[in-house]
Amino acid sequence: MRSIRKPDEPAAITLAHSLRVLSVALGLNHVAALGGKPRFVHLGGAGGNALAVAGLTWALRSA
């Protein structure tokens, strides 16, 4: 976790960017699947991915 909060090397920054892109893709997948059942799973998944994107964005801006 330290490498994401205070990246010392370019590989950590690349990893954080990659995780952010993956979280956006998975969150959009959950949003697209909201029509199906069970809805609470997709709402939770979209919310969790939104939190991950926000946290990674904050970590990258503070780096």
PyMOL commands that set and color helices and strands:
alter all, ss='L'
color gray80, all
select helices_A, chain A and resi 2-5+10-35+39-62
alter helices_A, ss='H'
color red, helices_A
deselect
rebuild
show_as cartoon
